[in-house]
Amino acid sequence: MAHSFAMLLLAFISIMVLCQIMHVICRAIGQPVVIGEIIAGVLLGPSLIGTLFPNVSATLFPPDLLSVMGMVSQLGLVLFMFTVGLEFSVKEIRSGAKVGIGVSLTGIAVPMVLGVGFALTAHEWVPLFPDGISITTGAVYLGLLLAITAFPVLARILTDRGISSTRYGTLSLAAGAIDDVLAWILLAIVLAMAGATSAGGIWIALGGLAVLAAVLPFARRGLQWALNSSWSKKTEGFVVAFLAMLVTAWFTESIGIHAVVGAFALGVVMPRGETSEKLITVIRPVTVWLFLPLFFAYTGLQTNFLVLDNLVVIAAGLVVVVFAFVGKLATCTTTARLMGESWDDSLRIGFLMNTRGLMQLIALNVGMQAGLVTPTLFAIIVIVAILTTLAAAPGLEFIDRRAARRARRAPDSTAEAVETAVG
């Protein structure tokens, strides 16, 4: 037991050190640190270290340790999604409601249609879903994976670049927030479809979700009362909040929906105030610097790019990547432009909404636990998560440089026009 715990700690140390190295590299090239953590996880997995140094991989990450890492990373995801819910702001949606709703709805609908269409067409040639999973459930799940936007990554990019208060930053936050909520609702429905062995089981799971949706708004008042109680104040509200989070996560897990759905939902309805701010302050550093690197490492250890070993599978992967970019970037850009935004701001919104990274990988891991994905699809979606998130920073920089060049040319054009008129 002591030896196993020592190995777990050594695995944690290895993961954190590699992630910090990747953080330095990502900051140097202007990429979000989440990219470095995803790549660090892949490097630790069978795609590189597992192939080049199998003895090192077997020593650091033996099968029994992987199961423990999986459980710990899931607890970390529950805590992380709770904080994502706590940071969810209705105010952000209201500030750009009309355009945000339009961009979000089209940015979900088009990728879902593309994903469903691809799954229905290609599943006979490419091993996308395990045996026993209905093609309908699998197709909807793939569509959902392509439709997700990584709202926390989007928000971090805006903050790091100092553009949160810009017009396109505000609209992107609104669209991303709406996208996040809709995506998790859809994921809950897909998990209900996958986890139910009969039509009755589906209705039980959906009924449980309906009960949760009906109860949580009223639970806000109960939580407010509990947080204001003298007993709760002695613990600064932490015990009440954590108990409520665990109960909600347990409920959604027990009805066949993943625990992260319940944790996110509770975070959204938690009363805002001193307690919620303290919770974010306390939980976020632990989840961001410890649990999320562990989650990415666990994801990387499940990712094997070597399964992409023939032209048909590689071609299928390329199609999924193209559909991911077309479905989000092109659709969100076009929608924003049609709703009156400038081409530059529309493109910026498109690139920001195209970031998938963290949230797509969370949904991917949830699907893996539910038995919805094969190693082939898992590897393809990890590639999509990396490429779409990598594209955001250079895309924004390209648009900014182009806008700056136009701005420099504008005074020259004005001066020439005046000279022509005077002459």
C-alpha positions as CSV (number, residue, x, y, z in Angstrom):
1,M,0.0,0.0,0.0
2,A,2.8,2.4,1.0
3,H,4.7,1.6,-2.2
4,S,1.5,2.2,-4.3
5,F,0.9,5.5,-2.7
6,A,4.6,6.5,-3.3
7,M,4.2,5.6,-7.0
8,L,1.0,7.7,-7.2
9,L,2.9,10.7,-5.7
10,L,5.8,10.1,-8.2
11,A,3.3,10.0,-11.1
12,F,1.8,13.3,-9.8
13,I,5.3,14.9,-9.6
14,S,6.2,13.7,-13.2
15,I,2.9,15.1,-14.5
16,M,3.3,18.5,-12.8
17,V,6.9,19.0,-13.8
18,L,6.2,18.2,-17.5
19,C,3.1,20.5,-17.4
20,Q,5.2,23.4,-16.0
21,I,7.8,22.9,-18.8
22,M,5.0,23.0,-21.4
23,H,3.5,26.1,-19.7
24,V,6.8,28.0,-20.3
25,I,6.9,26.9,-23.9
26,C,3.2,27.9,-24.5
27,R,3.6,31.3,-22.9
28,A,6.7,31.9,-25.1
29,I,4.8,31.2,-28.3
30,G,1.6,33.0,-27.1
31,Q,-0.6,29.9,-26.7
32,P,-3.0,29.2,-23.7
33,V,-1.3,26.9,-21.1
34,V,-4.1,24.4,-21.5
35,I,-2.5,23.4,-24.9
36,G,0.7,22.6,-23.1
37,E,-1.2,20.4,-20.6
38,I,-3.0,18.5,-23.3
39,I,0.3,17.9,-25.2
40,A,2.0,16.9,-22.0
41,G,-0.6,14.3,-21.4
42,V,-0.2,13.0,-24.9
43,L,3.6,12.8,-24.6
44,L,3.2,10.7,-21.4
45,G,0.9,8.2,-23.2
46,P,1.4,5.3,-25.6
47,S,1.8,7.7,-28.6
48,L,5.3,8.7,-27.4
49,I,6.8,7.6,-24.1
50,G,4.8,4.4,-24.0
51,T,6.2,3.5,-27.4
52,L,9.8,4.8,-27.1
53,F,10.3,3.9,-23.4
54,P,7.8,1.2,-22.5
55,N,9.6,0.3,-19.2
56,V,9.4,3.9,-18.0
57,S,5.8,4.1,-18.8
58,A,5.0,0.8,-17.2
59,T,6.9,1.9,-14.0
60,L,5.3,5.3,-13.7
61,F,1.8,4.4,-14.8
62,P,1.0,0.7,-14.1
63,P,-2.6,-0.4,-14.8
64,D,-3.7,-0.4,-11.1
65,L,-2.3,3.1,-10.7
66,L,-4.2,4.3,-13.8
67,S,-7.6,3.3,-12.2
68,V,-6.7,5.3,-9.1
69,M,-5.7,8.3,-11.3
70,G,-8.9,8.0,-13.2
71,M,-11.0,8.2,-10.0
72,V,-9.0,11.1,-8.6
73,S,-9.2,13.0,-11.9
74,Q,-12.9,12.5,-12.0
75,L,-13.2,14.1,-8.5
76,G,-11.1,16.9,-9.8
77,L,-13.4,17.4,-12.7
78,V,-16.4,17.5,-10.4
79,L,-14.8,20.3,-8.4
80,F,-13.7,22.1,-11.6
81,M,-17.2,22.0,-13.2
82,F,-18.6,23.3,-9.9
83,T,-16.4,26.3,-10.2
84,V,-17.3,26.8,-13.9
85,G,-20.9,26.9,-12.8
86,L,-20.1,29.3,-10.0
87,E,-18.4,31.7,-12.5
88,F,-21.3,31.5,-14.9
89,S,-22.8,34.9,-15.2
90,V,-26.3,35.7,-16.6
91,K,-25.0,39.3,-16.9
92,E,-22.6,38.2,-19.6
93,I,-25.4,36.7,-21.6
94,R,-27.7,39.8,-21.2
95,S,-24.9,42.1,-22.4
96,G,-24.8,40.4,-25.8
97,A,-28.0,38.4,-25.8
98,K,-29.3,38.7,-29.3
99,V,-26.0,38.1,-31.2
100,G,-24.8,35.6,-28.5
101,I,-27.9,33.5,-28.8
102,G,-27.7,33.5,-32.6
103,V,-24.1,32.6,-32.7
104,S,-24.5,29.9,-30.1
105,L,-27.5,28.2,-31.6
106,T,-26.0,28.1,-35.1
107,G,-22.6,27.2,-33.7
108,I,-24.2,24.1,-32.0
109,A,-26.7,23.2,-34.8
110,V,-24.3,23.1,-37.8
111,P,-21.5,21.1,-36.2
112,M,-24.0,18.6,-34.8
113,V,-25.6,18.1,-38.2
114,L,-22.1,17.6,-39.7
115,G,-21.1,15.2,-37.0
116,V,-24.3,13.2,-37.2
117,G,-24.1,13.1,-41.0
118,F,-20.4,11.9,-40.9
119,A,-21.1,9.2,-38.3
120,L,-24.1,7.9,-40.2
121,T,-22.0,7.8,-43.4
122,A,-18.6,6.6,-42.1
123,H,-19.4,4.2,-39.2
124,E,-19.3,1.2,-41.5
125,W,-15.7,1.9,-42.7
126,V,-14.2,3.5,-39.6
127,P,-14.5,2.1,-36.0
128,L,-16.1,5.1,-34.4
129,F,-18.3,3.4,-31.8
130,P,-18.0,0.2,-29.7
131,D,-20.3,-2.7,-30.4
132,G,-23.6,-2.4,-28.6
133,I,-23.9,1.4,-29.0
134,S,-26.7,2.3,-31.4
135,I,-25.6,4.4,-34.3
136,T,-28.2,7.0,-33.4
137,T,-26.7,7.5,-29.9
138,G,-23.2,7.5,-31.3
139,A,-23.9,9.9,-34.1
140,V,-25.6,12.4,-31.8
141,Y,-22.6,12.1,-29.4
142,L,-20.1,12.8,-32.1
143,G,-22.2,15.8,-33.3
144,L,-22.1,17.1,-29.7
145,L,-18.3,16.7,-29.5
146,L,-17.9,18.9,-32.5
147,A,-20.4,21.4,-31.2
148,I,-18.8,22.1,-27.8
149,T,-16.9,25.4,-27.1
150,A,-14.4,25.5,-24.3
151,F,-15.9,28.4,-22.4
152,P,-13.2,28.5,-19.6
153,V,-10.4,28.5,-22.3
154,L,-12.2,31.2,-24.3
155,A,-12.6,33.4,-21.1
156,R,-8.9,32.8,-20.3
157,I,-7.8,33.9,-23.8
158,L,-9.8,37.1,-23.5
159,T,-8.4,37.9,-20.0
160,D,-4.8,37.1,-21.0
161,R,-5.1,39.4,-24.1
162,G,-6.9,42.1,-22.2
163,I,-9.9,42.1,-24.6
164,S,-12.8,41.0,-22.3
165,S,-14.5,44.4,-22.5
166,T,-14.3,44.7,-26.3
167,R,-17.5,44.3,-28.3
168,Y,-16.4,41.0,-29.8
169,G,-15.1,39.8,-26.4
170,T,-18.4,40.5,-24.7
171,L,-20.3,38.7,-27.5
172,S,-18.0,35.8,-27.4
173,L,-18.5,35.4,-23.7
174,A,-22.3,35.5,-24.1
175,A,-22.2,33.0,-26.9
176,G,-19.8,30.7,-25.1
177,A,-21.8,30.8,-21.9
178,I,-25.0,29.8,-23.7
179,D,-23.1,27.2,-25.7
180,D,-21.7,25.7,-22.5
181,V,-25.2,25.3,-20.9
182,L,-26.8,23.8,-24.0
183,A,-23.9,21.4,-24.6
184,W,-24.1,20.0,-21.1
185,I,-27.9,19.6,-21.3
186,L,-27.4,17.7,-24.6
187,L,-24.6,15.6,-23.1
188,A,-26.9,14.6,-20.3
189,I,-29.5,13.5,-22.8
190,V,-27.0,11.5,-24.8
191,L,-25.7,9.8,-21.7
192,A,-29.3,9.0,-20.7
193,M,-29.7,7.4,-24.2
194,A,-26.5,5.5,-23.9
195,G,-26.9,4.3,-20.3
196,A,-30.5,3.1,-20.6
197,T,-31.0,-0.5,-21.6
198,S,-34.6,0.1,-22.6
199,A,-36.9,2.9,-23.5
200,G,-38.1,2.9,-19.9
201,G,-34.6,3.5,-18.7
202,I,-34.2,6.5,-20.9
203,W,-37.4,8.0,-19.5
204,I,-36.2,7.3,-15.9
205,A,-32.9,9.2,-16.7
206,L,-34.7,12.0,-18.5
207,G,-37.2,12.2,-15.6
208,G,-34.4,12.5,-13.2
209,L,-33.0,15.4,-15.2
210,A,-36.4,17.0,-15.2
211,V,-36.7,16.7,-11.4
212,L,-33.2,18.2,-11.1
213,A,-34.1,21.1,-13.4
214,A,-37.3,21.7,-11.4
215,V,-35.7,21.5,-7.9
216,L,-32.5,23.4,-8.4
217,P,-34.0,26.9,-8.8
218,F,-35.9,26.4,-5.6
219,A,-32.8,24.9,-4.0
220,R,-31.2,28.3,-4.4
221,R,-33.4,29.8,-1.7
222,G,-32.7,26.8,0.6
223,L,-29.0,27.2,0.0
224,Q,-29.2,30.9,0.8
225,W,-31.0,30.1,4.1
226,A,-28.4,27.4,4.9
227,L,-25.5,29.7,4.1
228,N,-26.9,32.4,6.3
229,S,-27.3,30.0,9.3
230,S,-25.0,30.5,12.3
231,W,-23.8,26.9,11.9
232,S,-22.8,27.5,8.3
233,K,-21.1,30.8,9.1
234,K,-18.7,28.9,11.4
235,T,-17.4,27.0,8.4
236,E,-17.7,30.0,6.0
237,G,-20.4,28.1,4.1
238,F,-17.9,25.6,2.7
239,V,-19.5,22.5,4.3
240,V,-23.0,23.4,3.0
241,A,-21.6,24.1,-0.5
242,F,-19.5,20.9,-0.7
243,L,-22.4,18.7,0.7
244,A,-24.8,20.2,-1.8
245,M,-22.3,19.7,-4.6
246,L,-21.6,16.1,-3.7
247,V,-25.3,15.2,-3.3
248,T,-26.1,16.7,-6.7
249,A,-23.2,15.0,-8.3
250,W,-24.2,11.7,-6.7
251,F,-27.8,12.1,-8.0
252,T,-26.8,12.7,-11.6
253,E,-24.3,9.9,-11.5
254,S,-26.8,7.5,-10.0
255,I,-29.4,8.1,-12.7
256,G,-26.8,7.3,-15.4
257,I,-25.8,10.9,-16.1
258,H,-22.2,11.9,-15.2
259,A,-21.5,13.6,-11.9
260,V,-20.0,16.6,-13.6
261,V,-23.4,17.6,-15.0
262,G,-24.8,17.8,-11.5
263,A,-21.8,19.7,-10.1
264,F,-22.0,22.3,-13.0
265,A,-25.8,22.7,-12.5
266,L,-25.4,23.3,-8.8
267,G,-22.7,25.8,-9.4
268,V,-25.0,27.8,-11.8
269,V,-27.8,28.1,-9.2
270,M,-25.6,28.7,-6.1
271,P,-26.3,32.0,-4.5
272,R,-23.8,34.6,-5.4
273,G,-21.9,36.5,-2.7
274,E,-19.0,36.2,-0.3
275,T,-19.2,32.4,0.0
276,S,-19.3,31.7,-3.8
277,E,-16.3,34.1,-4.2
278,K,-14.4,32.3,-1.5
279,L,-15.2,28.9,-3.0
280,I,-13.8,30.0,-6.3
281,T,-10.7,31.4,-4.6
282,V,-10.1,28.2,-2.7
283,I,-11.1,25.5,-5.3
284,R,-9.8,27.0,-8.5
285,P,-6.0,26.9,-7.8
286,V,-6.2,23.3,-6.6
287,T,-8.2,22.2,-9.6
288,V,-6.2,24.2,-12.2
289,W,-2.7,23.4,-10.9
290,L,-3.2,19.8,-9.6
291,F,-6.4,18.1,-10.8
292,L,-6.5,19.4,-14.4
293,P,-2.9,18.4,-15.2
294,L,-3.8,15.0,-13.7
295,F,-6.9,14.8,-15.9
296,F,-4.9,15.7,-19.1
297,A,-2.3,13.1,-18.2
298,Y,-5.0,10.5,-17.7
299,T,-6.5,11.6,-21.1
300,G,-3.1,11.4,-22.8
301,L,-2.5,7.9,-21.3
302,Q,-5.8,6.8,-23.0
303,T,-4.8,8.4,-26.3
304,N,-2.9,6.3,-28.8
305,F,-2.3,8.0,-32.2
306,L,-0.8,4.7,-33.5
307,V,-4.4,3.4,-34.0
308,L,-4.6,5.9,-36.9
309,D,-2.7,3.4,-39.0
310,N,-4.4,3.3,-42.4
311,L,-5.5,5.7,-45.1
312,V,-9.2,5.3,-44.5
313,V,-8.9,6.2,-40.8
314,I,-6.5,9.1,-41.5
315,A,-8.9,10.4,-44.2
316,A,-11.8,10.1,-41.7
317,G,-9.8,12.1,-39.1
318,L,-9.1,14.8,-41.6
319,V,-12.7,15.1,-42.5
320,V,-13.6,15.4,-38.8
321,V,-11.0,18.1,-38.3
322,V,-12.4,20.0,-41.4
323,F,-16.0,19.6,-40.2
324,A,-14.9,20.9,-36.8
325,F,-13.5,24.1,-38.3
326,V,-16.3,24.6,-40.8
327,G,-19.0,23.8,-38.2
328,K,-17.8,26.3,-35.6
329,L,-15.4,28.9,-37.1
330,A,-17.2,29.4,-40.4
331,T,-20.7,29.2,-39.0
332,C,-20.1,31.5,-36.0
333,T,-18.3,34.0,-38.2
334,T,-21.1,34.1,-40.8
335,T,-23.8,34.3,-38.2
336,A,-22.2,37.2,-36.4
337,R,-21.7,39.0,-39.8
338,L,-25.3,38.5,-40.8
339,M,-26.4,40.0,-37.4
340,G,-24.5,43.2,-38.1
341,E,-21.0,42.7,-36.7
342,S,-18.0,43.8,-38.8
343,W,-16.0,41.2,-40.7
344,D,-13.1,41.6,-38.3
345,D,-15.1,41.2,-35.2
346,S,-17.1,38.3,-36.7
347,L,-13.9,36.4,-37.5
348,R,-12.6,37.1,-34.0
349,I,-15.8,35.6,-32.6
350,G,-15.5,32.6,-34.9
351,F,-11.9,31.8,-33.8
352,L,-12.8,32.2,-30.1
353,M,-15.9,30.0,-30.4
354,N,-13.8,27.4,-32.3
355,T,-11.7,26.7,-29.2
356,R,-12.6,23.3,-27.8
357,G,-9.7,22.1,-25.7
358,L,-10.7,21.4,-22.1
359,M,-14.5,21.0,-22.4
360,Q,-14.3,18.8,-25.4
361,L,-11.8,16.5,-23.6
362,I,-14.1,16.4,-20.5
363,A,-17.0,15.4,-22.7
364,L,-14.8,12.9,-24.5
365,N,-13.7,11.3,-21.2
366,V,-17.3,11.2,-19.9
367,G,-18.2,9.4,-23.2
368,M,-15.3,7.0,-22.8
369,Q,-16.6,6.0,-19.3
370,A,-20.0,5.5,-20.7
371,G,-18.6,3.2,-23.4
372,L,-19.4,5.6,-26.3
373,V,-16.1,5.9,-28.0
374,T,-13.4,3.6,-29.6
375,P,-9.7,4.3,-29.3
376,T,-9.8,5.6,-32.9
377,L,-12.5,8.2,-32.3
378,F,-10.8,9.1,-29.0
379,A,-7.5,9.9,-30.8
380,I,-9.3,11.9,-33.6
381,I,-11.1,14.1,-31.1
382,V,-7.9,14.8,-29.1
383,I,-6.4,16.0,-32.4
384,V,-9.5,18.2,-33.0
385,A,-9.2,19.6,-29.4
386,I,-5.5,20.5,-29.9
387,L,-5.8,22.0,-33.4
388,T,-8.9,24.1,-32.8
389,T,-7.5,25.6,-29.6
390,L,-4.1,26.2,-31.2
391,A,-5.7,28.1,-34.0
392,A,-7.2,30.8,-31.8
393,A,-4.2,32.9,-30.9
394,P,-2.6,33.1,-34.4
395,G,-6.1,33.7,-35.8
396,L,-6.7,36.7,-33.5
397,E,-3.2,38.0,-34.2
398,F,-3.6,37.8,-38.0
399,I,-6.9,39.7,-37.8
400,D,-5.3,42.4,-35.5
401,R,-2.3,42.8,-37.9
402,R,-4.6,43.1,-40.9
403,A,-6.8,45.7,-39.1
404,A,-3.6,47.7,-38.1
405,R,-2.4,47.7,-41.7
406,R,-5.7,49.0,-42.9
407,A,-5.7,51.7,-40.2
408,R,-2.2,52.9,-41.3
409,R,-3.3,53.1,-44.9
410,A,-6.4,55.0,-44.2
411,P,-4.8,58.4,-43.4
412,D,-2.7,58.1,-46.6
413,S,-5.8,57.4,-48.6
414,T,-7.5,60.5,-47.0
415,A,-4.5,62.7,-47.8
416,E,-4.4,61.6,-51.4
417,A,-8.1,62.3,-51.8
418,V,-7.7,65.8,-50.4
419,E,-4.8,66.6,-52.7
420,T,-6.8,65.4,-55.7
421,A,-9.7,67.5,-54.7
422,V,-7.6,70.7,-54.2
423,G,-5.6,70.0,-57.4
